[in-house]
Amino acid sequence: MVQARRPAVCEKAKIFRWERTLCIANITATIFGGFFHYRGIAGVKETEAYVCVDHKRLRRGYTTGSCAAAAAGAAAQILLGGAAIDSIHLDTPKGIGLDLQVQQVEMGDGWCRCAVQKDSGDDPDSTHGVLVYAKVWLEPQYTGKFTLEGGIGVGRVTKPGLECPVGAPAINRVPREMIEAQVRKACDQYGYDGGIGVEISVPAGVELAKKTYNPRLGIEGGISILGTSGIVEPMSEKALTDTIRLELQVLRKSGVDSCIITPGNYGETFLRQTLPVDLSRAVKCSNYIGETLDFAVELGFRRLLLVGHLGKFIKLAGGVMNTHSRYADCRMEIATAYAALCGADHQTLCRLMECVTTDDVIEILTQQNLVRPFMDLLIKRICYHVEARTAGEVDFAVVVFSNRYGMLGQTKNLAEIQDTLI
């Protein structure tokens, strides 16, 4: 269970005031993690801990790495102690304690297998609810030896550039350390100094992996066992940007120095239908265009093709590098300003400010024969801001499109950059 210390208050009214104060102050359990514990609070389950995101109370979860470590520790305890246990305590690297239920215990001659169920809290994680299994066996002939293997549903690394070497199971460093620590803790508890082996498996991981980035990253056959803190932060932006950086890193390690950056599926669909390029070099950056450009420069990419829907890329013309609407929704303000620079009259400008979508903007500009000068100016300013963000370290081309109108604008060097991506 996720634990975080709180004042020993039981009255619901006081609890409400305490939580409301946290939300108003935007102080989250991330700041307090380790010395706040949710204990004995009326109306709050001990298995839940919360953070406030955009004034919403969201529940934290725990990682596949925490599940694997807890399951391995439990299996070792049962095997060495000879008695069943219902739950196991795990101290996560973040400093938050978990008490996790042990499920599906099986035992044989010199081995034990059990599972812990993943709880992603309020994070939209495809692995929520899966069972992570650990099988532990004794190798008494090897003093102090520890072996960790990946079983069914745990992916296998096939490309360089990841934290795990090629050929190894996709169990990252921190989960590996957590698993070993839990197992050795059980060995110390029962005075066992022989060798011990662990196999982590996630039977549902074979199918789940198809919904993750793993196939693009060269991780085949299952999911990854992840987590640097042991705790899943709901709606974590860092988790998303870490994934983007990792995908770029894998591409770069494969020898690629040119890639495509697009916010999402619209961009990939447009490319597939319009531009002959190698889509295996396309990286979806979501709203994090600025961070993705930073990663590309850091990793040494030489050429980039930026492809985006007008609704996203119009914000780049205003220097907005995170295109999520909660940071900035200045689409109509930018469209109106640029249309004014192109000579639109007052009535047209007023109509543009009332538009709901950028397709509506293009419709109005088409009526005024202003689409071409408008898009030329927009592309020019996008290039200005991208050049500033990358400090001139990369060559790049820009394509802006609309689902309704198709290709709207492009830089003059598109063909040159495109040639490096075929």
Secondary structure, DSSP 8 states (H G I E B T S, - for coil): ----B--S---HHHHHHHHHHHHHHT--HHHHBTTBB--S-TTS-TT--EEEETTEEEE-EE-HHHHHHHHHHHHHHHHHH-S--SEEEEE-TTS-EEEEE-EEEEEETTEEEEEEE---TTS--TTTT-EEEEEEEEETTSTT-EEEEE-TEE-EE-STTSSS-TTSBSB-HHHHHHHHHHHHHHHHHHT--SEEEEEEE-TTHHHHGGGSSHHHHTEESEE-B--SSSEE-TT-HHHHHHHHHHHHHHHHHTT--EEEEESSHHHHHHHHHH----GGGEEE-TTBHHHHHHHHHHHT--EEEEEEEHHHHHHHTTT--B--TTT---HHHHHHHHHHHTT--HHHHHHHHT-SSHHHHHHHHHHTT-HHHHHHHHHHHHHHHHHHHHTT-SEEEEEEEETTTEEEEE-TTHHHHHHTT-
